[in-house]
Amino acid sequence: MILGPGFKRSLWKETFHRSIRSLLRVGQLFAVVPWGVRLDQRAPQGRTHWAKRVLYVVNVIYSLAIIVAVFIATGFHYSISIRSEFFAIQILHISEDITVNGIVILSLIGCQCLRPFYAKFNTAIVAVGDELFASGGSIDFQQRQSSIRRLLWVALLFFGTLVLFDFLNGDAWPHRFVYRTVLYTLPNVINVLALYQYVVLLGFVCDFYRTVNERLKVLESDTSAPKRVCRFGYRRKILAISDDTIAYDRVELIEILRRTHLEVSTLTGEVNSCFGPLIVCTMLLSFVVLSLLLFLLYKAMSTVRWSYRECINLISLLLWIGFHVAKILLVLYPCQLVQRERDRTGPMLYTFEHSFADNYLHKAMVGALTTYLVILIQFDSAFVSVQRTGDGEGTPAP
């Protein structure tokens, strides 16, 4: 059975939408994805104009309610915990709270501003997929869909574990539990779901680059094969793209792959420009929080007597440290994969200048964290010694 181009395009589009449906639904639950967003602008509209207006207003009110709740939790955190700390730790806590509120505002309000880009990215991905499909390439959407579901389940289990440890802590319950959940857990869920969209888009970009490289490998192996000679001289060889479909001329196929590669590069730039501010804020937040958490871990490990609450706090600290390290890797690892697949195309189509920016970023962050941790420990030792001196002077002699 021969499928027409229209049927192939609709089948490709339906498969792509099915692979990202779970991520969009979970994102809409936390207002990270706009409600009623349309990936295909040419599809028939199922709602009236007034129904779309009401849905948009309710979505904005829901997002503003989350932002106000995070603001209120920030005020409680400052009045309850931050005032009693010394100056350097106060600066870190205030920087963390400001960055958390900025990420929440950027994720919730930014998704409303980026509503047209969902349809734009959908059109670009479907167009690139059509060209790759026509040139004999294929993308495993089932694997992409299963990876998205695994990411969502990992996030659900991790944040559920964090909420459980906060509940078991029992310190000033339920006030501390509520404000910590609203101030720390909820914004990080929003941040992770926003980053998941970036990771999924880069995943498709990486698949596109990989498919282009696979087709170029086939061309390269075919070029190295001996030419076929006929009665009229050398005949231009026809490359069989797949087992049961059309054959393409090598020159035409190279031009298609070159054009597809440029379209994927343009798509990569648009994705990075849309998610760039979020990534910068995420890196800044992870740096501040890791500095604070490593210092708190140092103080926790210096405890002589361990109680139930201190053990719970230690496990919670380790979970948060692992989470922020994983969040940094969540941003850097897909970028590294995309860069590696893109650079593989260089010897065959283009010449790309290799960049060591990711390795430099790793070393710079580790060095800065180590330096700042040493400074915090010195500040804490001086602060404790000053407190002890003041207590000794204020104690009357026997």
C-alpha positions as CSV (number, residue, x, y, z in Angstrom):
1,M,0.0,0.0,0.0
2,I,1.4,3.4,-1.1
3,L,0.8,6.2,1.3
4,G,0.3,9.7,0.0
5,P,2.3,12.7,1.3
6,G,-0.7,14.1,3.1
7,F,-1.3,10.9,5.0
8,K,2.4,10.6,5.9
9,R,2.5,14.2,7.1
10,S,-0.6,13.7,9.3
11,L,0.8,10.5,10.7
12,W,4.1,12.1,11.5
13,K,2.3,15.0,13.2
14,E,0.0,12.8,15.2
15,T,3.0,10.7,16.4
16,F,4.9,13.8,17.5
17,H,1.9,15.3,19.4
18,R,1.3,11.9,21.1
19,S,4.9,11.8,22.3
20,I,4.8,15.2,24.1
21,R,1.2,15.0,25.3
22,S,2.0,13.9,28.9
23,L,4.5,16.6,29.4
24,L,2.1,19.3,28.2
25,R,-0.7,18.0,30.5
26,V,1.6,18.0,33.6
27,G,2.9,21.4,32.7
28,Q,-0.6,22.8,32.4
29,L,-1.3,21.5,35.9
30,F,1.5,23.7,37.3
31,A,0.8,26.6,34.9
32,V,4.1,26.1,33.1
33,V,2.3,25.4,29.8
34,P,-0.5,27.8,28.7
35,W,-4.0,26.4,29.0
36,G,-5.7,25.7,25.7
37,V,-2.4,26.1,23.8
38,R,-2.8,25.1,20.1
39,L,0.2,23.3,18.5
40,D,-1.4,23.3,15.0
41,Q,-2.9,26.7,14.0
42,R,-4.6,25.2,11.0
43,A,-6.5,22.6,13.0
44,P,-10.3,23.3,13.5
45,Q,-11.0,25.2,16.7
46,G,-13.1,23.4,19.2
47,R,-13.9,26.4,21.5
48,T,-15.7,29.6,20.9
49,H,-14.0,33.0,21.2
50,W,-15.6,33.7,24.6
51,A,-14.6,30.3,25.9
52,K,-11.0,30.8,25.0
53,R,-11.1,34.3,26.6
54,V,-12.5,32.8,29.9
55,L,-9.9,30.0,29.8
56,Y,-7.1,32.5,29.3
57,V,-8.3,34.7,32.2
58,V,-8.6,31.8,34.5
59,N,-5.1,30.6,33.6
60,V,-3.6,34.1,34.3
61,I,-5.4,34.2,37.7
62,Y,-4.2,30.7,38.6
63,S,-0.6,31.8,37.7
64,L,-0.9,35.0,39.7
65,A,-2.2,33.0,42.7
66,I,0.9,30.7,42.6
67,I,3.2,33.8,42.4
68,V,1.5,35.5,45.4
69,A,1.7,32.3,47.4
70,V,5.5,32.1,46.8
71,F,5.8,35.8,47.8
72,I,4.0,35.2,51.1
73,A,6.1,32.1,51.8
74,T,9.2,34.2,51.1
75,G,8.0,36.8,53.7
76,F,7.5,34.0,56.3
77,H,10.9,32.6,55.6
78,Y,12.6,35.9,56.1
79,S,10.8,36.7,59.4
80,I,11.3,33.2,60.8
81,S,14.7,31.9,59.7
82,I,16.9,34.5,58.0
83,R,17.1,37.1,60.8
84,S,18.9,34.9,63.2
85,E,21.8,34.0,60.8
86,F,25.0,35.9,60.3
87,F,25.5,38.3,57.5
88,A,27.0,36.0,54.8
89,I,24.3,33.4,55.3
90,Q,21.6,36.1,55.2
91,I,22.9,37.3,51.8
92,L,22.8,33.7,50.5
93,H,19.2,33.2,51.7
94,I,18.0,36.5,50.3
95,S,19.7,35.8,47.0
96,E,18.1,32.3,46.9
97,D,14.7,33.7,47.6
98,I,15.0,36.5,45.0
99,T,16.1,34.0,42.4
100,V,13.4,31.6,43.3
101,N,10.7,34.3,42.9
102,G,12.3,35.4,39.6
103,I,12.2,31.8,38.2
104,V,8.6,31.4,39.2
105,I,7.6,34.7,37.5
106,L,9.8,33.9,34.5
107,S,8.2,30.5,34.1
108,L,4.6,31.3,34.7
109,I,4.4,34.7,32.9
110,G,6.9,33.8,30.3
111,C,4.9,30.8,29.1
112,Q,2.0,33.1,28.4
113,C,4.3,35.4,26.4
114,L,5.7,32.3,24.5
115,R,2.2,31.0,23.6
116,P,2.7,31.6,19.9
117,F,6.1,29.9,19.9
118,Y,4.5,26.5,20.7
119,A,2.8,26.5,17.3
120,K,6.0,27.9,15.7
121,F,8.2,25.1,17.2
122,N,5.5,22.6,16.2
123,T,5.6,23.8,12.6
124,A,9.4,23.8,12.4
125,I,9.7,20.3,13.9
126,V,7.0,18.8,11.7
127,A,8.6,20.5,8.6
128,V,12.1,19.1,9.4
129,G,10.6,15.7,10.2
130,D,8.9,15.7,6.8
131,E,12.1,16.4,5.0
132,L,14.0,13.7,6.9
133,F,11.2,11.2,6.4
134,A,11.2,11.9,2.7
135,S,15.0,11.4,2.5
136,G,14.7,8.0,4.2
137,G,15.4,9.0,7.8
138,S,13.4,7.8,10.8
139,I,13.0,8.9,14.4
140,D,12.0,6.6,17.2
141,F,9.1,8.5,18.8
142,Q,8.2,5.6,21.1
143,Q,11.6,5.9,22.8
144,R,11.2,9.6,23.0
145,Q,7.8,9.2,24.6
146,S,9.0,6.7,27.1
147,S,12.0,8.9,28.1
148,I,9.6,11.8,28.7
149,R,7.4,9.6,30.9
150,R,10.5,8.4,32.8
151,L,11.6,12.0,33.5
152,L,8.1,12.8,34.8
153,W,8.1,9.8,37.1
154,V,11.5,10.6,38.4
155,A,10.4,14.1,39.2
156,L,7.3,12.9,40.9
157,L,9.1,10.4,43.1
158,F,11.9,12.8,44.0
159,F,9.6,15.7,45.1
160,G,7.3,13.3,46.8
161,T,10.3,12.1,48.9
162,L,11.3,15.6,49.7
163,V,7.7,16.5,50.9
164,L,7.7,13.3,53.0
165,F,11.0,14.3,54.8
166,D,9.7,17.8,55.4
167,F,6.6,16.2,56.9
168,L,8.6,13.9,59.1
169,N,10.8,16.7,60.4
170,G,7.9,18.0,62.5
171,D,9.7,21.3,63.4
172,A,7.0,24.0,64.0
173,W,4.5,21.9,62.1
174,P,2.3,22.7,60.1
175,H,3.6,26.3,59.5
176,R,7.1,25.3,58.6
177,F,6.0,22.4,56.5
178,V,3.6,24.6,54.5
179,Y,5.9,27.5,53.8
180,R,8.8,25.2,52.9
181,T,6.6,23.3,50.5
182,V,5.4,26.5,48.9
183,L,8.8,28.3,48.9
184,Y,11.1,25.4,47.9
185,T,9.2,22.4,46.5
186,L,6.6,24.1,44.4
187,P,9.1,26.6,42.6
188,N,11.5,23.7,41.9
189,V,8.7,21.6,40.4
190,I,7.9,24.6,38.2
191,N,11.5,25.1,37.3
192,V,12.0,21.4,36.4
193,L,8.9,21.2,34.3
194,A,10.0,24.3,32.4
195,L,13.5,22.8,31.9
196,Y,11.9,19.6,30.7
197,Q,10.4,21.4,27.8
198,Y,13.8,22.7,26.9
199,V,15.4,19.2,27.2
200,V,12.6,17.6,25.1
201,L,13.1,20.2,22.3
202,L,16.9,19.6,22.4
203,G,16.2,15.9,22.3
204,F,14.3,16.3,19.0
205,V,17.1,18.5,17.7
206,C,19.6,15.9,18.6
207,D,17.6,13.2,16.9
208,F,17.4,15.4,13.8
209,Y,21.2,15.9,13.7
210,R,21.7,12.2,14.3
211,T,19.4,11.3,11.4
212,V,21.2,13.7,9.1
213,N,24.5,12.1,10.1
214,E,23.2,8.6,9.5
215,R,22.0,9.5,6.0
216,L,25.4,11.1,5.2
217,K,27.1,7.9,6.4
218,V,25.1,6.0,3.8
219,L,26.1,8.5,1.1
220,E,29.7,8.3,2.2
221,S,29.8,4.5,2.0
222,D,28.0,4.6,-1.4
223,T,30.5,7.1,-2.8
224,S,33.4,4.8,-1.9
225,A,31.8,2.0,-3.8
226,P,33.0,1.3,-7.4
227,K,31.1,3.1,-10.2
228,R,28.8,1.2,-12.5
229,V,29.8,1.1,-16.2
230,C,27.3,0.8,-19.0
231,R,27.4,0.9,-22.8
232,F,27.0,4.7,-22.9
233,G,29.9,5.4,-20.4
234,Y,29.7,6.3,-16.7
235,R,26.2,6.5,-15.4
236,R,25.3,8.5,-12.3
237,K,24.5,6.0,-9.6
238,I,21.1,6.1,-7.8
239,L,21.1,5.6,-4.1
240,A,18.5,3.3,-2.6
241,I,17.2,5.1,0.5
242,S,15.0,2.4,2.0
243,D,13.9,-1.1,1.2
244,D,10.5,-0.4,-0.3
245,T,10.4,3.3,-1.3
246,I,11.8,5.9,-3.7
247,A,15.4,6.4,-4.7
248,Y,17.1,9.8,-4.6
249,D,20.0,11.2,-6.6
250,R,23.1,11.8,-4.4
251,V,23.4,15.4,-5.3
252,E,19.7,16.1,-4.6
253,L,19.8,14.2,-1.3
254,I,22.9,16.1,-0.1
255,E,21.2,19.4,-0.9
256,I,18.1,18.2,1.1
257,L,20.3,17.2,4.1
258,R,22.2,20.5,3.9
259,R,18.9,22.5,3.9
260,T,17.6,20.4,6.7
261,H,20.8,20.9,8.7
262,L,20.4,24.7,8.4
263,E,16.8,24.5,9.5
264,V,17.7,22.5,12.5
265,S,20.5,25.0,13.4
266,T,17.9,27.8,13.1
267,L,15.6,25.9,15.4
268,T,18.3,25.4,17.9
269,G,19.0,29.1,18.0
270,E,15.3,29.9,18.6
271,V,15.0,27.4,21.4
272,N,18.1,28.7,23.1
273,S,16.9,32.3,22.8
274,C,13.5,31.5,24.3
275,F,14.8,29.5,27.2
276,G,18.1,31.5,27.7
277,P,16.9,33.7,30.6
278,L,15.5,30.6,32.4
279,I,18.7,28.7,32.0
280,V,20.8,31.6,33.3
281,C,18.5,32.0,36.4
282,T,18.6,28.3,37.0
283,M,22.4,28.2,36.9
284,L,22.5,31.2,39.3
285,L,20.1,29.6,41.7
286,S,22.0,26.3,41.7
287,F,25.2,28.0,42.4
288,V,23.8,30.0,45.4
289,V,21.9,27.0,46.8
290,L,24.8,24.7,46.5
291,S,27.1,27.1,48.3
292,L,24.5,27.4,51.1
293,L,23.8,23.6,51.2
294,L,27.4,22.6,51.3
295,F,28.0,25.0,54.2
296,L,25.0,23.6,56.0
297,L,26.3,20.1,55.3
298,Y,29.6,21.0,56.8
299,K,27.9,22.3,60.0
300,A,25.7,19.2,60.2
301,M,28.7,16.8,59.9
302,S,30.3,18.6,62.8
303,T,27.5,17.6,65.2
304,V,28.6,15.4,68.1
305,R,25.3,13.9,69.1
306,W,22.8,12.8,66.4
307,S,19.1,12.9,67.0
308,Y,16.2,11.9,64.9
309,R,15.5,15.4,63.6
310,E,19.2,15.9,62.7
311,C,19.3,12.7,60.7
312,I,16.2,13.7,58.8
313,N,17.8,17.1,58.1
314,L,21.0,15.5,56.9
315,I,19.1,13.2,54.5
316,S,17.1,16.2,53.2
317,L,20.3,18.2,52.7
318,L,21.9,15.4,50.7
319,L,18.7,15.1,48.6
320,W,18.7,18.8,47.8
321,I,22.4,18.8,46.9
322,G,21.9,15.9,44.6
323,F,18.9,17.6,43.0
324,H,20.7,20.8,42.2
325,V,23.7,18.9,40.8
326,A,21.2,16.9,38.7
327,K,19.5,20.1,37.5
328,I,22.8,21.5,36.3
329,L,23.5,18.2,34.4
330,L,19.9,18.3,33.0
331,V,20.8,21.6,31.3
332,L,24.4,20.7,30.2
333,Y,24.1,17.1,29.1
334,P,21.5,17.7,26.2
335,C,23.6,20.7,25.0
336,Q,26.7,18.4,24.9
337,L,24.8,15.8,23.0
338,V,23.5,18.3,20.4
339,Q,27.0,19.8,20.0
340,R,28.5,16.4,19.5
341,E,26.0,15.4,16.8
342,R,26.3,18.8,15.1
343,D,30.1,18.6,15.1
344,R,30.0,15.1,13.5
345,T,28.4,16.7,10.5
346,G,31.3,19.0,10.0
347,P,33.7,16.8,8.0
348,M,30.8,15.8,5.7
349,L,28.9,19.1,5.1
350,Y,30.3,22.0,7.1
351,T,33.3,23.1,9.2
352,F,32.4,23.8,12.8
353,E,34.8,25.3,15.3
354,H,34.9,23.1,18.4
355,S,34.1,24.8,21.7
356,F,35.3,23.9,25.1
357,A,32.7,26.2,26.9
358,D,31.0,23.3,28.7
359,N,34.2,22.0,30.2
360,Y,35.3,25.5,31.2
361,L,31.9,26.0,32.9
362,H,32.2,22.8,34.9
363,K,35.7,23.8,36.2
364,A,34.6,27.4,36.9
365,M,31.6,26.3,38.9
366,V,33.5,23.8,41.0
367,G,36.3,26.2,41.7
368,A,33.8,29.0,42.7
369,L,31.9,26.7,45.0
370,T,35.0,25.5,46.7
371,T,36.3,29.1,47.2
372,Y,32.9,30.4,48.5
373,L,32.6,27.4,50.9
374,V,36.0,28.1,52.5
375,I,35.0,31.8,52.9
376,L,31.7,30.8,54.6
377,I,33.5,28.4,57.0
378,Q,35.9,31.2,57.9
379,F,33.1,33.7,58.5
380,D,31.2,31.1,60.6
381,S,34.2,30.4,62.8
382,A,34.8,34.2,63.3
383,F,31.1,34.7,64.1
384,V,31.0,31.8,66.6
385,S,34.2,33.1,68.3
386,V,32.8,36.6,68.6
387,Q,29.6,35.2,70.2
388,R,31.6,33.2,72.7
389,T,33.8,36.2,73.6
390,G,30.7,38.3,74.1
391,D,29.1,35.7,76.3
392,G,32.3,35.4,78.3
393,E,32.5,39.2,78.9
394,G,28.9,39.3,79.9
395,T,29.3,36.5,82.5
396,P,30.1,37.9,86.0
397,A,33.1,36.6,87.8
398,P,32.5,34.2,90.7
